[in-house]
Amino acid sequence: MTGNVYRPIRSWANDGSLTSKAYQTATFAVDTVAPPTPSVTSADYPADGGWHGDAGKAGTFALKPANADTGWLAYRLDSAAVTKVLSTGAAVSVKLTPAAVGAHTLTVYTLDKAGNASPATAYAFNVGSGAAVATLAAPKDGLRSTGKVPLAVTGFGFTQATFRYRRADTDEWADLPVANVLAADGKPLTAWPVAAPNGVSGLVWDAGAQLGDAAVQVRALVAGTAGPVASASAEIVVDRRATEAATSEVGPGTVNLLTGDYRLQTTAGGPFGLTLTRTATSRNPGWEDLTLTGTYTLSGSRGQTTTFAKQGERYLPTEYAYDQDRPKSLTRSGHTIDFGYGTDGRLSTVSFREP
C-alpha cells in the first residue's frame, strides 16, 4: 500500500460467555511515502563557497520542510550527534557554533509522523578567513625515536608541503635532506615541496642516519594560493640505542624491551675520582662502551681552578654552556660571550654581555 489508506477498527470485550454491547471504533493511516527534501539557509554562514564568521562564533540556520507532511526535522553539524525538533511544516531556526575554522557540513532531513525519512540535505559552508591552516600530525611533540621519524601534516587551504628542522631556537630552519626522506611508496623523495592537498602523510625521515643521536625541532611549511604558512613545531629526540626505553633484568644483564639489546655492565673507579662504567651490548658484538660520571677540578699555574662536568657525552668546563655539543656561551668573572650558528652549523655571530 502506498499513500494514505484508512481502515476502521472496532473493538469490544468478551469474557468467554458474554459479549459487551458497546464497542469502540478507531481508524489508522498507512503512510509509506517519504517526505521531500528540506531546505537550509543561513545569513550568517551562507553556502556560497566563500568564507564567513569564525570558530566559536554562533550562526542561525533556517531549516524548512518542503511541505506539511512532517513531524520532525533532524539535523547534525559535521559528525556531531543528531538533534530532532518538532515541526508542523513551518521553518525552524536553530543556532549552531562551529568549533573550528575550515569546511563544515550541516546535514538535515525531515521525518514524517509515520517515521519516514526524507533524503538528506547537505549544507556545506566555510568558517574563517580562508587563510591556510596547517597542523603537524607527525611527529608528535616529545617523541623519542631510534632513528625513523614519521612526517604528516593536516589542515586546509594548501596544496603542497615541505618539512623542515633545526637543532635549537637560535638556529635557522632548514629543509630536511630529501635523500633522508622516504615517500609513502617507500621511495626516496626527489625534491621539496611534495603535493599535499590539505594534508599529506606516510613520509618517513631517517633522522638517525642524518643526525645520529640528537634533539631537534620539526615543523611543516605549507603553501597554496596564499603565501607559505608554518605549522607549530614538535621537539623530538633521536636516541638510536633507546636508552630511556623500558628494560627488564635477565640473568646477569638487562634487555631493552624496545630494541632487544642485551647489556652487561660493570662499574669501577676511574681517573680523578670519577666512576668508570664498562658496558657490552648484544647489538654490536666486540663493542664496549666506557662511561665516566662525576665531576673533577683542575688548578692552573696561576691558582685559577676549572671545574669539569659531563655535558652530553663530553666532560666540559662548567663555565661553558653547550647546545648539541657546540659552545653556546662562556661566562667568566661575570662577563658572558654568546655564540650564534648558521644553518650550516658554523659559527656566525659572537656577542658580549656585561654583568
N, C-alpha and C positions, 0 to 999 in steps of 0.2 A: 504494500500500500504506500502511496506517496501523497503528499499534501496533507490536508486536514480531513480526517474521516471520523465522524461521530457515531457512537453506538450507545443505546440506552442500556442501563443495568438496573435490574430490580433485585432487591434482597428482602428476605423475610426469615422468620425463626420457626424452627420445628424441634419439638422435644422427643420425637420418636413416635408420638401418637397424635399430638395436636399441632396444628399449624396456625400461626398468627394471622389475623385478618389484615392487619396493617402491613404495608411494605414501603420501602423507600426506593426512589428512582434516582440514579446518577448517570451522568454522561461523561465521556472521556474523549480526548482527541489524540490521534496518532499523527505525529509530525516527524518525518524523516528527512526533511529538506533543510540543508544548512543555510544559514543566513548569508547575505552578501558580505563582501569585504568592507571593513570600516575604513574611514579616512582619518588622517592625522595632520594637524597644522600647528605651527608654533611661530610666534613673532620673535621670541627670544632666541630660539635655535632653529632657524629655517633650514629646510633641506635643499639648499641651493648650491651646494658644493663649496661655499665659502666658509670662513672661519668666524666664529661668534663666541661671545661670553668668555668664560674661563673656568678652570677647575674649581669646584666648590661653590660656584655661583648657580643658584636655582633658576629654573626656567619653567614657564607654563606651557602645557601641551593640551590641545583640544582634541579629544577622541570622539568621533561621531559615527554611530551606526548608519548603515545605508538605508534602513527602513525601520518600521516599528516591530519587526519580528526579532525582538531582542529581550533578553532578561538581564544579561550582564555584559560588561566589557572587561576583557582580561588583557593585561599588559606586563611587560618586563623590560628593564633597561639593561642591555648587554646580556650578561649571564646571571643577573640577579633573579631572585625568586619571583614567581608570577603573582600579581595582585589582581583581584577581581572587585569591580564596583558595579552597583546596581544601575540599570539604565532602562528607561521606558521608550527609548528611541531618540531622545534629545542628546545633544553633545554634552560630554562630561569633561570638565577641566581638572587636570592633575598637575601637581608641581613635582619636578624631578631635579636632582642635583647631580650632575656628572662629577665623578671623583677625580678624574684626571684629564689632562689635555689630550687631544687626539680624536680619532674617529670613533663614533658611538652609533649604536642601533637601538631604536625603540621598536619592539615587536608588539603589535596589537591585533586582537581578534575578538569577534563577537560570539557570545553564547546565547542561544535562544532558550526558552523555558523548558524545552524538551532535552536540553543538553547538547544540541548540535552545535558544532564549532564552525565558524566561517574560515575561509582561507586567511592567513595572517598577512598583515601589512607590515613591511619592514621599512621603518622611517630612519634613514641614515642622515646624520648631521655631524659637523665638526666643531670641536671645542678648542678655544685658544687662538693664538695669533697666526698659526701656520708655520712658525719657525721650527726648524729641525730639532728633534729631541733624541738624544742617544743615552742609553743605559747600558753600562758594561755588565753583561750577563756572565762572562767568564774571562779571566779568573775571578774568584771571589776574594774579597779583601781578607788578608790574613792567611791565605793559602800557603802551605808548606809542601813543596814538590821535590821529588827525587830527580827531576830533570825536565819532564814533559809538562807543559802548561797549556791548558785549553784556552781558546780565544773565541769569544762570541759577543755580539752587540745587538740590542734590540731597540726599537723606537719607531719613529715615523718622520717623514719629511726629508729623507735622504736616499741616495741611490748607490753610494759607494762608501767604503771604509778603509782606513789604514790603522794598524795597531802600532803603538809607539811605547818607548820605555825610557827610564832614566834611573840612575843609581841613587840620587839624593835630590832634595828640594832645590839645591843650588845649581844643579846641572841642567843643561838644555835637553828638551825632549828629542829623541832620535827614532827613526823608523826601525822596526825590527828587521834584521837582515833577512831577505826573502829566502836565502839558502838554508836558513834555520827554521823555516815555517812550512808545514805541510798543509795543503788544502784538504777539503772534505773528502776528495777522492784519493787521498794518500800520496799525491804527487807534490813535489816542491813548488812553491809559488815562483812565478817569473817576474812579477812586478807588483808594486802598490800603486794605486788602491785596488781593492777587489770589488766586484759587483756585490752590492748589499741593498737590495730593495726593501728598505725599512728593517733591515737586520741581516745578519749572517752568523753562522755557527759551524762547528765542525773543524775549525782550524786548530792546529797544534804547533806550539813553539817549543823547540828543543833548547830551552834556556840553559840546561846543564852543559850541552856541547858548546854553546856560545860563551857563557859566563863562568862556568864552574860553580862553586858554592858562592852565593851572593844574595843580598837583599835588594830588591828593585821595585820600582813603581811601574805600573802598566795602565794604559788608557787607550780608548779608541777615538779616532778623529774621523768624523763623517762629513759628507758634503752631498749636495744635490742641486736643486735650482737656486738655493741660497748659498751663502758663504759657509766655510767649514765650522763645525761645532764639535767641541771635545766633550767626551763623557767624563764623569768623575773617575778618579784613578783608584786602583787597588794596589795595596802593598803586599808583596809576596816574598817568600824566602825559598831559594833553591838550596836544598840540602841533600846532596847526592847519596849520602850514607844514612839518611833518615835518622839522625842522631836523637831526635825527640820522639820517635815513634814508640809505641808500647813494646815492651820486651818481656821475656819470660826466662827464668833460670832453668837451664837444662844441664845436668851434670856439673862439671867444674866451670862452665861458661854461661853465656847469655845469648839467646837468639832474638833477633829483631823480628817482630811479628809482621812488619810491613815488607821488608826486603828479604827475610830469611837468612840474613847474615848471622853467623855464629862466631862469637868473640871470646877469646881467652885473655885475661888481664892480670898483671901483677904490678905491685907498687913497691918502690924502694926509694931510698934517699938520693937526691941529686945534688948538683953543684950549688954553691951559695946558699945552702939550707933549703933549696926548693925540693919539691916532691916530683919524682920521675915515675911516670906510668908507662908500662910497655903493653901494647895491645896487638894481638894477632887476629886476623879475620879470615873466614872461610871463603869470602868472595874474591880474595886476592891471595892465593897461597904463596908463601915466601915473603909477603909484605909484612912489615912490622911498623907500628906507629909508636913514636916516643913523644910523650906529652909532659911538659913541665908546668907545675902550678905553684902559686905563691908569689911573693914579691921580694925584691932584693935592692940594696942601696950600694952605690959606688961613690967613693970620695976622690976628688981630683987633687992635684998637687997644691992648689991654692985653697984647699979646705972646702971647696964647694961640693955639695952632695947631690947626687941624682938618683931618684927612685925609679925603678923599672917595675912595670906591672903588665900582665897579659892583656892585650887589646886585640881581639880577634884571634888570629893564630900566631901572633908575634909578641915578644916582650919589648915594650917601647917605653921611653921616658914618659912619666906621668904629666910632665909639663906640656906634652903634645896631645892634642885631641885628633883622633883619626876617624876617617869615614871610608869604608871599603878599602882599608889598608893604605889610604892616602892621607898625608898630613892635612888636617883641616884648620888647625890653629896652633900657635905656640905662645905660651904665657910664661913670662919670667919677670920677677921683680914688679909685678903689677901691670906690665906692658904686654899687649897681645898683638900678634901678627896673624891675620887671616889669609888663607889661601883659597883661590877660586879656580875651577877647572872647566874647560870647554867640553863639547860633545865628544871630542877625540880622546878625552882623558888627560890632556896635557894642561900644565899649569898656565892659567890665562890672566889672573889678577892677584895682586898682593896689596893688602890694606893694613893700616896700623890703627890701634885703639889705645888711647891713654887711660890710665886708671881714673 
